[in-house]
Structure formats: C-alpha cells, structure tokens
C-alpha cells in the first residue's frame, strides 16, 4: 500500500548502517510554530515512533548531542503538532535541522548523508505530492471503475519515476555511506533485485561484508526462487469453512491463476475488488482462476470482508497477518500483490494490477 510520499520515504524498513566505532554527533535546529518550553521527541523506531529521548525548545531553537554507534534513519517530531517533523540520518558530525509547520517544509543537512538525503527529498517532493493527490481522490471518494483504473495507472507511473530517482542517486553514491543506505533501506518494489545485485557488486569490500548486505543477499536469493519463471512450491492454509485448501489443487483447475494477496484492513485491496471481480467474471470461462490469500489476523473481519465484497473465488489464510507463511514464502512486503501462475504453477508475472493485469490475462487466454 505504498501510495504516499510519507510511506515511501519514511517506511518502517530502516536498516542500520554499521559504523566502525562509536562517534559523537550534535543536532542544532530551529523550530517554526513551537513555543519556548515545548517538547520534541527523537526516535530511531520508524515503525512505532517510540521516542528514545526528548528535546526542549528554547528561544525557538533546540540542540541535542548523542553517540552514533551506528548510522541509521531517525526522526525528530512534535507529538502535539504532527505536521512538525523531520526525518534525518543519524551519523557522526554536526547535523542541522530546520522544522517547519508546512508539510514537507522541514530541512536537514550538515553531514554528508543528510545533505544527500535532503537533495533526494527535494527531487521527489513533487512526485510525492502528486501521488498523494491522486490517492486521496481514488481512495477517498466514490468514483467509477474507469476513473479508479486511470488513477492507479498514474500512480504506477509516478512510483516508477520515484524509483528511477532513488536508483540513480544510489548509483551515484554507491561508494559512500549514503549509497549503501539507499541500497539497504528501500525494498524490492523500488530497487529491483537485478539492480540491487549490480549495486552490491560495486560496493567497497568493507561494506559488502556488513551484516545488512549479507542479509540483503540472502533475501535476493530467496526472491529469485519465487521470481518470474520459477515454479511455486505447494502450500496449504485454512479456507473460510475451516477446511485446508491447497494452492496447487486450485492452480491445476485453471489455465492461469491469480494468487491475490490482500487483507480486510487494506483499503487499496478492497478498492480494487470490484475490478478483480469484473476481471474474473469476464475470463473465468476462458480458464482464469483467482485464489485469495489474506493477511488478516481476525477471522471475523476476514469472513465479513469476503461476504461484504462478494468475492466469488476460493480464499485461504493462516490468520497470522504479515507473518502469513505464504506471504513470507513469496517475500510479500506490500499489498495488494498479485502473482500469476500457469496450470503447473510456473510464475508468469508478479505485481501486476489494474489494466496492466487485465491486458496480461487477456494475452495469456486469447
């Protein structure tokens, strides 16, 4: 569900960049829209935002000193005014932060990684605003299927532009800490595995030995086993009625099958279901099958969503949320996500949505 600049830039995938030794850093900042005595919080927990320390505003300014045992993505923010925040990269040196009340108006710099981080943010800010505008329109209003498909196609193109900026920046900086940060920070949806393998080969030897790179190489290896052209391994999970459903038993029934990873709590997933139902109805007699794999945890929510959305195809779930065994098997990091397989379980394509998915299905079943 990566449709906003916030979710792309400040996702929960912050991976630590290991430094050779403990070094100090100092933050010097100014704060617009905050009064003397107001409190800021600092955190490196980009998933939950759990603060590690507090900072008090004095004369419109703030400062903070710490020890950078490792270099990682962090954030300083106001709990009272959510729009006042800045993501920065904790690293040794003098870090400067200017907090603004204007969304996206805060700025960071002063150290090599933070200077590059700000340049990257500046480059993608326009893209992010446009993604947000389109997302608010197609997810926040009742619109036609045609208008929704058009909006999703626009978002896909904008995300591709964003990915290109990130990859270009990573390539330019791959010999330094910032390039390493981008390589290990962003998921496969933004930096594809072929590009990540190429960038890893360009890393300095010391960086290639770091645990995060070793972990990334292992992830890429697993991904290649479920990439286009690979044959999926059978898996089984509970159907809504409690019986066990085998994916290969369903795949064998159809010329092609869409394995649709979704969840009842996923807004974009639910928004796309009318399109998926129309696609299914149009091509089911030609050999199209769909199997839903839900990343729900609450069974009642899952069953209620299936009934309310009137989903006509088989469903399965182990009710473990993001720990769903099939999601882990296929390295699913965002939903909705589709995997199209043939009758023998060979992966024909991954990640297709909207009209692109429909065109692919039509081509396969013509």
C-alpha positions in Angstrom: 0.0 0.0 0.0 2.8 2.4 -0.9 0.9 5.3 -2.3 2.1 8.3 -0.3 5.4 10.1 0.0 5.4 9.6 3.7 5.0 5.8 3.4 7.7 5.7 0.7 10.3 8.0 2.3 9.7 7.1 6.0 8.7 3.4 5.7 9.3 1.0 8.5 12.2 -0.7 6.7 15.0 1.4 8.2 18.1 -0.9 8.2 21.1 0.1 10.3 24.3 1.1 8.7 27.1 -0.3 10.8 30.0 2.1 11.6 33.5 1.0 12.6 33.3 2.7 16.0 31.2 4.8 18.3 31.3 8.5 17.3 29.5 11.6 18.6 27.0 13.7 16.7 25.3 17.0 17.5 22.0 18.4 16.3 21.5 22.1 16.0 18.0 23.1 15.0 15.4 25.9 14.7 11.7 25.2 15.2 8.9 27.2 13.4 5.5 27.0 15.1 6.7 25.9 18.5 6.9 27.9 21.7 9.6 28.0 24.3 9.3 25.0 26.6 7.6 22.9 24.0 8.9 19.4 23.7 10.2 17.5 20.7 10.8 13.8 20.6 13.6 11.9 18.9 13.3 8.3 17.7 15.0 5.7 15.6 12.0 3.4 15.8 10.5 4.3 12.4 7.8 1.6 12.8 6.2 2.7 16.0 7.7 6.1 16.7 8.7 5.1 20.2 10.8 8.0 21.5 14.3 7.5 22.8 14.7 11.0 24.2 13.2 14.4 24.4 14.4 17.9 23.5 13.0 21.2 24.9 12.6 24.3 22.7 14.5 27.4 23.9 14.4 30.7 22.1 12.9 29.0 19.1 15.9 26.7 18.9 16.9 23.2 20.0 20.0 21.1 20.3 20.9 17.5 21.1 24.1 15.5 21.4 24.5 11.8 21.2 26.7 8.9 20.3 26.3 7.3 16.9 27.2 3.7 17.5 25.7 3.1 14.0 24.3 5.3 11.3 20.5 5.0 10.8 17.4 6.8 9.8 15.8 8.7 12.7 13.2 11.4 13.2 12.6 14.4 15.4 8.9 15.3 15.8 6.3 17.1 17.8 3.6 15.0 19.4 1.2 17.9 19.6 1.7 19.1 16.0 2.0 16.1 13.8 3.0 18.2 10.8 6.2 19.3 12.5 8.7 16.6 11.9 11.9 15.8 10.1 13.5 12.5 9.1 17.3 12.7 9.3 20.2 10.3 9.2 22.0 9.8 12.5 25.7 9.9 11.8 28.8 11.5 13.3 29.1 15.2 12.8 27.2 18.5 13.1 23.6 17.8 11.9 21.4 20.8 11.2 17.6 20.6 11.2 15.0 23.3 10.4 11.5 22.3 11.4 8.6 23.9 9.6 4.8 23.9 10.1 4.4 23.4 6.3 4.1 19.7 5.5 7.3 18.7 3.7 8.9 22.0 4.6 11.4 20.8 7.2 15.0 20.5 6.1 18.1 18.6 7.2 21.8 18.9 6.4 25.2 19.5 7.7 26.7 16.0 7.3 27.3 14.1 4.0 24.4 11.6 4.3 21.9 14.3 5.5 22.9 16.7 2.7 22.3 13.9 0.1 19.1 12.8 1.9 17.7 16.4 1.6 18.7 16.5 -2.1 16.8 13.3 -2.7 13.7 14.5 -0.8 13.8 17.7 -2.9 13.9 15.6 -6.1 10.9 13.5 -5.2 8.8 16.0 -3.3 6.7 17.0 -6.4 6.2 13.3 -7.3 5.1 12.6 -3.7 2.6 15.4 -3.7 1.1 14.2 -7.0 0.8 10.6 -5.7 -0.9 11.9 -2.6 -3.4 14.0 -4.6 -4.4 11.1 -6.8 -4.5 8.6 -3.9 -6.9 10.9 -1.9 -9.1 11.2 -5.0 -9.4 7.5 -5.8 -9.4 6.1 -2.3 -11.4 8.9 -0.6 -14.4 9.2 -3.0 -16.9 7.1 -4.8 -15.7 7.0 -8.4 -16.2 4.9 -11.5 -14.0 1.8 -12.1 -12.6 3.6 -15.2 -11.6 6.6 -13.2 -10.1 4.4 -10.5 -8.1 2.4 -13.0 -6.8 5.6 -14.6 -5.7 6.9 -11.2 -3.9 3.7 -10.4 -2.1 3.8 -13.7 -1.0 7.3 -12.9 0.3 6.3 -9.5 2.2 3.3 -11.0 3.9 5.7 -13.4 4.8 8.2 -10.6 6.1 5.4 -8.5 8.3 4.3 -11.4 9.7 7.9 -11.7 10.3 7.8 -7.9 12.2 4.5 -8.2 14.3 5.9 -11.0 15.4 8.9 -8.9 16.3 6.6 -6.0 18.2 4.2 -8.2 20.1 7.0 -9.9 21.0 8.5 -6.6 22.1 5.2 -5.2 24.3 4.6 -8.2 25.9 8.0 -7.9 26.7 7.4 -4.2 27.3 3.6 -4.1 31.0 4.0 -3.0 29.9 6.0 0.1 27.6 5.6 3.1 24.6 7.2 1.5 24.6 4.9 -1.5 24.9 2.0 0.9 22.0 3.4 3.0 19.7 3.6 -0.1 20.6 0.1 -1.2 19.8 -1.5 2.2 16.9 0.8 3.1 14.5 0.6 0.1 12.5 -2.6 -0.7 12.4 -4.6 -3.9 9.4 -2.6 -5.1 11.6 0.4 -5.5 15.0 -1.1 -6.2 14.5 -4.4 -8.1 16.7 -7.4 -7.4 18.7 -7.2 -10.6 19.7 -3.6 -9.8 20.4 -4.4 -6.2 22.8 -7.3 -7.2 24.6 -4.9 -9.6 24.9 -2.2 -6.9 26.2 -4.7 -4.3 29.0 -5.7 -6.7 30.0 -2.0 -6.8 30.2 -1.6 -3.0 33.6 -1.2 -1.4 34.8 -4.5 0.1 34.3 -3.4 3.7 30.6 -2.5 3.1 30.0 -5.8 1.3 31.0 -7.7 4.5 28.4 -5.9 6.6 25.6 -8.0 8.1 22.9 -5.9 6.3 24.4 -6.7 2.9 24.7 -10.4 3.8 21.0 -10.3 4.8 20.1 -8.5 1.6 21.9 -11.0 -0.5 20.0 -13.8 1.3 16.7 -12.0 0.7 17.5 -11.6 -3.0 18.4 -15.3 -3.2 15.0 -16.2 -1.7 13.3 -13.8 -4.1 14.8 -15.4 -7.1 13.2 -18.7 -6.1 9.8 -17.0 -6.5 10.6 -14.8 -9.4 9.1 -14.9 -12.9 9.9 -18.3 -14.5 10.2 -20.2 -11.2 7.8 -22.9 -10.1 6.0 -22.3 -6.9 6.1 -24.7 -4.0 2.7 -26.0 -2.9 1.3 -24.6 0.3 -2.0 -25.0 2.1 -3.9 -22.8 4.5 -7.4 -22.7 6.1 -10.4 -21.9 3.9 -13.2 -19.8 5.4 -15.1 -23.0 6.4 -12.1 -24.3 8.3 -11.0 -27.0 5.8 -7.5 -27.0 4.4 -7.0 -25.6 0.9 -4.0 -26.4 -1.3 -2.9 -23.8 -3.7 -1.7 -26.3 -6.3 -5.1 -28.1 -6.2 -6.7 -24.8 -7.3 -3.9 -23.9 -9.8 -4.4 -27.2 -11.6 -8.0 -26.4 -12.3 -7.3 -23.3 -14.4 -5.2 -22.3 -17.4 -3.8 -19.4 -15.4 -4.4 -18.5 -11.8 -4.0 -15.1 -10.0 -2.8 -15.6 -6.4 -4.1 -12.4 -4.8 -2.5 -11.3 -1.5 -4.9 -8.9 0.3 -6.5 -8.2 3.7 -9.8 -6.9 5.1 -7.9 -4.0 6.7 -6.2 -3.0 3.4 -8.1 0.0 1.8 -6.5 -0.3 -1.6 -7.1 -4.0 -1.6 -10.8 -3.5 -1.0 -10.9 -0.7 -3.5 -9.6 -2.9 -6.3 -12.0 -5.8 -5.6 -14.8 -4.6 -8.0 -12.2 -4.6 -10.8 -10.9 -8.0 -9.8 -14.5 -9.4 -9.7 -15.2 -7.9 -13.2 -11.9 -9.4 -14.5 -12.8 -12.8 -13.0 -16.3 -12.8 -14.5 -15.0 -11.8 -17.9 -12.3 -14.5 -18.1 -13.4 -17.4 -15.8 -14.9 -19.3 -18.7 -11.7 -18.9 -20.6 -9.6 -20.5 -17.9 -8.9 -17.8 -15.3 -8.9 -18.6 -11.7 -8.2 -16.5 -8.6 -7.2 -17.6 -5.1 -7.2 -15.0 -2.3 -4.5 -15.2 0.4 -5.5 -13.0 3.3 -3.0 -11.3 5.6 -5.7 -11.0 8.3 -5.4 -11.9 11.9 -9.0 -11.6 13.0 -11.2 -14.4 11.4 -14.5 -12.5 11.8 -13.1 -9.4 10.0 -11.8 -11.7 7.2 -15.1 -13.6 6.8 -17.1 -10.3 7.0 -15.0 -8.7 4.2 -15.4 -11.8 1.9 -19.2 -11.6 2.3 -19.5 -7.9 2.0 -17.2 -7.7 -1.0 -19.0 -10.8 -2.5 -15.7 -12.4 -3.5 -16.6 -15.5 -5.7 -13.2 -17.2 -5.7 -11.5 -19.5 -3.1 -9.9 -17.9 -0.1 -7.3 -19.0 2.4 -5.4 -17.6 5.4 -3.4 -18.8 8.4 -4.6 -15.6 10.2 -1.0 -14.6 11.1 -1.1 -11.2 9.5 2.3 -10.2 8.0 3.7 -13.4 9.3 1.5 -15.3 6.9 3.6 -18.3 5.7 2.7 -17.8 2.0 3.5 -14.1 2.2 6.9 -15.0 3.6 7.4 -17.7 1.0 6.9 -15.1 -1.8 8.6 -12.2 0.1 5.4 -10.1 0.1 6.2 -6.7 1.6 3.1 -4.7 0.4 -0.4 -5.5 -0.5 -2.3 -5.7 -2.8 0.1 -8.0 -4.6 -0.7 -10.5 -7.4 1.2 -13.5 -8.7 0.0 -15.0 -11.9 0.9 -18.7 -12.5 0.2 -21.2 -15.2 -1.5 -24.6 -14.7 1.7 -26.2 -13.5 2.5 -23.4 -11.0 5.2 -21.6 -13.0 5.2 -17.9 -12.3 4.3 -15.9 -15.4 4.3 -12.4 -13.8 4.3 -10.7 -10.4 2.9 -7.4 -9.1 0.5 -6.6 -11.9 -2.6 -4.5 -11.1 -5.4 -2.7 -12.9 -5.5 -2.5 -16.6 -1.9 -3.9 -16.9 -3.1 -7.1 -15.2 -6.2 -7.3 -17.4 -4.1 -6.9 -20.6 -1.8 -9.6 -19.4 -4.7 -12.0 -18.6 -6.3 -11.3 -22.0 -3.0 -12.0 -23.8 -2.5 -15.3 -21.9 -6.0 -16.5 -22.5 -6.6 -15.4 -26.1 
